[in-house]
Amino acid sequence: MNYQAILEEIHEEVLDLLPCGTVATYIPQLATVSPQKFGMAVQTVGGEIFHVGHALEPFSIQSISKVYTLTLGFTFEGEKLWTRVGVEPSGSTFNSLVQLEYEHGIPRNPFINAGALVISDILLSHLKNPQSSFLEYVRQRANTVSIQDDPQVARSERQAGFRNAAMANFLKSFSNLSNEVEEVLAFYCFHCSLSMSCVDLAKGFLFLANKGLCPWTNQQILTPSQTKRVNALMLTCGTYDAAGDFAFNVGLPGKSGVGGGIVAVIPNRLTVAVWSPGLNDKGNSFAGQYALELFTTKTGVSIF
């Protein structure tokens, strides 16, 4: 299949939409990004990479980092992890406090903010140098040493993150955080502040299309069974409370972030990453989701 030609077709169609959606402003640093940006990349399990637009430009991955924290936490804790966080779609906004109280401090899934805070707490308990160790983990998955965190974004997110702070304290009150609240919040903001390009993300998620095997290091990151579960969670929970809409229109497991990125997986075939900063009313990239819908339509390939 000529993926490069397909990406170029998609690029032409999407350019007519831009700018579209609304750039995230509740994290002030994200509000400075141009809504005209668009990039897309495909990485196949056979080792081929294709890309268009601004696919080499790093951007703030935000909640996409939660897939990496989950896979690392799953490696450390195994099935025990699910005693502290659930596996169900939220049906509520990603930063809902009401749901957390109703469910007695057990977040609905690891991709909403409360769930990611619990996973962050787990990593703090296992890693001697959490930030440097996690950054190295992500670099190894993407096979590049150029990935960096953005301290300005992390600081901006922490200063504006009153709801996250409320959730962390709430979790602590239910004894679902072991470490100090401020340490958990700092690490959470750190991993959300990582900057990666579409090419980095397409390469960095390839182990999830490859039965858990990272082709760059030849390391089994997750078992095939664990990989299946992470992909299932991306399908049902990876795009906030619009997972049903995303599955209906795109038909792939995916994870989005309010920086405008989305990464999707076709098991045993490829990963595809897209970036466009303008968001729809559910917090997912407007043009990015449309581009992924075009991709599965034009290729005729989805998981269904």
C-alpha positions, 0 to 999 in steps of 0.5 A, spaced: 500 500 500 502 506 498 502 510 504 506 516 502 501 517 497 495 516 502 498 521 507 499 526 501 492 526 499 489 526 506 494 532 507 491 536 501 484 535 504 485 537 511 489 543 509 482 546 507 479 545 514 485 549 517 484 553 522 479 549 525 477 547 533 480 551 539 487 551 541 487 549 549 488 555 553 487 552 560 494 551 560 497 558 558 503 555 554 499 551 549 495 557 547 501 560 544 501 554 538 499 556 531 492 552 529 495 552 522 500 546 524 498 539 521 503 533 521 502 526 520 506 520 520 505 512 519 510 507 522 509 500 519 512 493 523 516 492 517 520 498 518 518 503 513 516 510 515 512 515 512 510 523 513 507 529 511 506 536 513 509 538 520 510 531 522 518 532 524 516 538 529 516 537 536 509 538 540 507 537 547 504 530 547 500 532 554 495 526 555 499 521 550 504 520 555 499 516 560 500 510 555 507 510 557 506 511 564 501 505 564 505 501 560 511 502 565 506 501 571 503 495 568 510 492 567 512 493 575 505 491 578 502 486 573 495 485 575 495 488 582 495 495 578 488 494 577 486 494 584 488 501 584 485 504 578 479 501 573 478 499 566 471 502 564 470 508 560 469 514 564 463 517 561 465 524 564 470 529 563 477 527 564 478 531 570 471 530 573 471 530 581 464 528 582 465 521 579 472 520 583 468 521 589 462 516 587 467 511 586 470 512 593 477 514 590 478 508 585 479 512 578 475 509 572 481 508 568 488 510 567 487 515 562 483 520 565 487 525 570 485 521 576 487 515 574 494 518 571 495 521 578 495 514 581 499 511 575 504 517 577 504 515 584 506 508 582 512 510 578 514 514 584 514 508 588 518 504 583 523 509 580 529 511 584 530 517 579 523 518 576 524 523 571 530 521 568 528 514 568 521 515 565 524 520 560 529 514 558 524 509 557 520 514 552 526 515 548 528 508 548 521 506 545 521 511 540 529 510 538 531 517 539 535 521 544 532 528 542 526 527 546 525 532 552 521 535 557 519 542 557 519 545 563 515 552 561 509 547 559 510 543 566 510 550 570 504 552 566 500 546 567 502 546 575 500 553 576 493 552 572 492 545 575 487 547 581 483 541 579 488 536 578 491 538 585 484 537 588 484 530 585 490 528 588 488 531 595 482 527 594 486 520 592 490 521 598 484 522 602 482 515 600 489 512 601 490 511 593 496 515 593 502 513 597 507 519 595 506 526 597 501 530 593 506 535 591 511 530 588 505 526 584 503 533 581 510 535 579 511 528 576 504 528 572 506 535 570 513 533 568 511 527 563 505 531 560 510 536 558 514 531 554 515 534 547 515 529 541 513 529 534 509 525 530 514 521 527 517 520 534 510 518 537 509 513 531 515 510 532 514 510 540 508 506 539 510 501 535 511 496 540 503 496 541 502 494 534 508 489 535 505 484 540 509 488 546 516 487 542 520 494 541 523 493 535 529 498 536 531 495 542 529 487 541 526 488 548 519 485 550 516 491 553 509 487 555 507 480 554 502 479 548 496 479 553 498 485 556 499 489 550 492 487 548 489 490 554 493 496 553 490 497 546 483 495 548 483 501 554 486 506 548 480 504 544 475 504 550 478 510 554 483 513 550 479 519 547 476 522 553 469 521 553 468 521 546 471 514 545 465 511 542 465 517 537 472 515 535 471 508 535 465 509 530 468 514 526 476 512 526 475 504 528 482 504 531 485 504 538 488 511 540 490 516 545 489 523 544 492 529 548 490 536 549 496 539 545 493 536 539 496 530 538 493 523 537 496 516 536 493 510 533 495 503 532 493 497 527 495 491 531 500 487 527 501 492 521 502 499 523 502 506 528 499 512 525 500 519 529 497 526 527 498 533 530 493 539 529 492 543 535 485 545 534 481 541 539 473 539 538 469 540 544 471 533 547 478 536 547 481 531 541 484 534 535 479 536 530 483 535 524 487 530 527 481 525 528 478 527 521 485 525 518 485 518 522 478 517 519 480 519 512 486 514 513 482 508 515 477 510 509 482 510 504 486 504 506 480 500 508 483 498 514 481 498 521 480 493 527 473 492 525 
